């Protein structure tokens, strides 16, 4: 997906994933920057785009929303016409398909601050009104109580800027998360995979306890089997993909990789 919009001003609000790299964190957030980097280099990333932090700033300014505003006030505000037009034009390029609308904060998924499960994700989004509402739900989650408390715990005095990641939604039979170092023991020789049936949102939101696989060398062992969402061969394939992502993103141990199987 190349240039989505002819209008340069509105194009400041939209970036295709295929045009994003790790150097674009301030405009697209950490999550989208990593996914864009992977998409550009051939990793299997669902097609999509990012509503940039410039759009977030424009939204706040247009509605005179300050840093201590409530999530309810953000939901009740109006997305500026130029931002909405850019958003809907980009979504039209993806076709009439269900969309996943997710947060991508500039302070999200960092080594010392994950914000995992604290920002909003909206799935199965169809239609213009639903997309605009989903974007504002993601914006609103940046001002939620849990995020405020977490900011305070990290002693962060300024909130990170928020971008919104919009992707074609995968109708997954299984989904989950892979860690390229054991998050409990720190063992860098082990990939730990959490997997469950359907969407990974049940895992991230804490609604379900997933299967757990440990992959070491070429051996995959299931430590917890609650749903039997994947088998040993699939666990090995996920671990190999996670290692490739880790190597490409700089070899930082412990990188967390989300995966879905359609």
C-alpha positions in Angstrom: 0.0 0.0 0.0 1.8 3.1 -1.3 0.7 6.6 -0.9 -2.8 6.4 0.6 -3.8 10.1 0.2 -3.2 12.8 -2.3 -3.5 15.6 0.3 -0.1 16.1 1.9 -1.5 17.7 5.0 -3.9 14.8 5.7 -1.1 12.4 4.8 0.7 13.5 7.9 -1.9 11.6 9.8 -1.5 8.2 8.0 1.5 5.9 7.4 1.3 2.5 5.7 2.9 -0.3 7.7 5.0 -1.0 4.6 6.5 2.5 4.9 7.4 2.4 8.6 10.7 1.6 10.2 12.1 1.5 13.7 13.1 5.1 13.3 9.5 6.3 13.2 8.7 5.6 16.9 7.7 9.2 17.7 5.2 9.3 14.9 3.8 5.7 15.1 4.6 4.4 18.6 6.8 1.4 19.5 4.5 -1.4 18.6 3.7 -0.1 15.1 7.4 0.8 14.5 8.4 -2.8 15.2 5.6 -4.2 13.0 6.4 -1.8 10.2 10.1 -2.8 10.3 9.1 -6.5 10.1 6.6 -5.8 7.3 9.2 -3.9 5.2 11.6 -6.8 5.5 9.3 -9.7 4.6 7.9 -11.0 7.9 4.3 -12.1 7.8 2.5 -9.0 9.1 -1.2 -8.4 8.3 -1.6 -5.4 6.0 -2.5 -2.1 7.7 -1.7 1.5 8.5 -1.1 3.8 11.4 -3.0 6.9 12.5 0.0 8.8 13.7 0.7 10.7 16.9 0.2 13.9 14.9 -3.5 12.9 14.6 -3.6 12.3 18.3 -2.2 15.8 19.0 -4.7 17.3 16.5 -7.6 15.5 18.2 -6.6 16.8 21.7 -6.0 20.4 20.4 -9.2 20.5 18.4 -11.2 19.5 21.5 -9.2 21.5 24.0 -8.4 18.3 26.0 -5.7 18.6 28.6 -3.5 15.9 30.2 -5.8 15.3 33.1 -9.0 14.7 31.1 -11.2 11.7 31.7 -11.6 8.8 29.3 -15.3 9.7 29.1 -14.5 13.2 27.9 -12.3 11.7 25.2 -15.1 9.3 24.1 -17.6 12.2 24.0 -15.3 14.5 21.9 -15.3 14.7 18.1 -12.6 13.4 15.8 -11.7 16.4 13.6 -13.0 16.2 10.0 -9.5 16.2 8.4 -8.4 13.3 10.7 -11.6 11.4 10.1 -11.3 11.9 6.4 -7.7 10.6 6.3 -8.6 7.6 8.5 -11.5 6.5 6.4 -9.6 7.0 3.2 -6.9 4.7 4.5 -9.4 2.1 5.8 -11.1 2.1 2.4 -7.8 0.9 0.8 -7.9 -2.2 3.0 -11.4 -3.2 1.6 -14.6 -4.3 3.3 -13.0 -6.5 5.9 -13.1 -6.7 9.7 -10.3 -4.6 11.2 -8.3 -4.8 14.4 -7.8 -1.4 16.0 -5.0 -1.3 18.5 -2.9 1.1 20.6 0.7 2.0 19.7 2.0 4.4 22.3 5.4 6.1 22.1 6.0 4.8 25.7 4.5 1.3 25.1 6.5 -1.9 24.8 9.7 -0.4 26.1 12.3 -2.4 28.1 11.2 -0.7 31.3 7.5 0.0 30.5 5.2 -2.4 28.8 1.7 -1.1 29.4 0.6 -4.6 28.3 -3.2 -5.0 28.6 -3.7 -1.4 29.8 -4.4 0.3 26.5 -7.5 -0.6 24.4 -7.8 -3.0 21.5 -11.0 -3.2 19.5 -11.6 -6.2 17.3 -14.1 -7.0 14.4 -14.5 -3.3 13.5 -16.6 -2.7 10.4 -17.9 0.5 8.9 -16.9 4.2 9.2 -18.8 5.0 12.4 -17.4 1.9 14.2 -13.9 2.7 13.1 -14.1 6.3 14.3 -15.5 5.1 17.7 -12.8 2.5 18.0 -10.0 5.0 17.4 -11.5 7.2 20.2 -11.7 4.3 22.5 -8.0 3.7 22.0 -7.3 7.4 22.5 -9.4 7.4 25.7 -7.5 4.4 27.1 -4.4 6.6 27.3 -6.2 8.6 30.1 -7.6 5.6 32.0 -7.0 5.0 35.7 -4.7 2.0 35.2 -2.5 3.9 32.9 -2.4 6.9 35.2 -1.4 4.6 38.1 1.2 2.9 36.0 2.7 6.2 34.9 3.0 7.2 38.5 4.7 3.9 39.5 7.2 4.5 36.7 7.6 8.1 37.8 6.8 9.3 34.3 5.5 12.9 34.6 4.4 13.2 30.9 2.2 10.8 29.1 3.4 9.3 25.9 1.8 10.2 22.7 -0.6 7.7 21.2 -0.8 6.4 17.7 -3.5 3.9 16.5 -2.6 0.7 14.6 -5.3 -0.5 12.1 -4.8 -3.8 10.5 -6.8 -6.4 8.5 -8.0 -8.8 11.2 -6.8 -12.4 11.0 -9.5 -14.9 11.7 -7.2 -16.9 13.9 -7.8 -20.5 15.1 -5.0 -20.0 17.6 -3.0 -17.0 18.9 -0.6 -16.0 21.6 2.7 -14.6 22.7 6.3 -15.9 22.4 9.2 -14.7 24.6 12.7 -15.2 23.2 14.1 -15.6 26.7 12.3 -17.3 29.6 10.6 -14.4 31.4 10.7 -16.2 34.8 14.2 -17.6 34.8 15.9 -15.3 32.3 17.2 -18.4 30.4 18.1 -17.1 26.9 18.3 -20.6 25.5 14.5 -21.1 26.0 11.6 -19.7 24.0 8.4 -19.6 26.1 5.1 -19.6 24.2 1.7 -18.9 25.5 -1.1 -20.0 23.1 -4.9 -20.4 23.2 -7.7 -20.9 20.7 -9.1 -17.9 18.8 -8.0 -14.3 19.3 -5.0 -13.5 21.5 -7.0 -10.7 23.2 -8.3 -13.2 25.8 -4.7 -13.8 26.9 -3.5 -10.1 26.8 -6.6 -9.0 28.8 -6.2 -11.7 31.4 -9.5 -13.4 30.6 -8.0 -16.8 30.0 -5.0 -18.9 31.0 -3.1 -20.2 28.0 -1.2 -23.3 27.1 2.5 -23.0 27.8 5.3 -24.4 25.7 9.0 -24.4 26.3 11.2 -24.7 23.2 14.9 -25.4 23.7 17.1 -26.4 20.7 14.8 -28.5 18.6 12.6 -29.8 21.4 9.2 -28.4 22.3 7.6 -29.4 25.6 4.1 -28.5 26.7 4.2 -27.5 30.3 0.5 -26.5 30.6 -2.2 -27.9 28.3 -5.5 -26.2 28.9 -6.7 -25.7 25.4 -4.3 -27.7 23.1 -4.3 -24.7 20.8 -1.1 -25.7 19.0 1.1 -28.8 18.6 4.8 -29.4 19.0 5.6 -28.7 15.3 3.7 -25.4 15.5 5.5 -24.5 18.7 8.9 -25.1 17.0 7.8 -22.9 14.0 6.7 -20.1 16.3 10.0 -20.3 18.2 12.0 -20.1 15.0 10.0 -17.1 13.8 10.5 -15.4 17.2 14.2 -15.9 17.0 14.3 -14.4 13.5 12.4 -11.4 14.7 14.8 -11.0 17.7 17.8 -11.2 15.4 16.4 -8.6 13.0 15.4 -6.2 15.7 18.9 -6.2 17.2 19.2 -9.4 19.1 17.8 -8.0 22.3 17.0 -11.0 24.5 13.5 -11.4 25.9 11.7 -9.8 23.0 8.0 -10.5 23.1 6.4 -11.5 19.8 2.7 -11.9 19.1 1.5 -14.6 16.7 -1.7 -15.7 15.2 -2.5 -18.8 13.1 -5.3 -18.6 10.6 
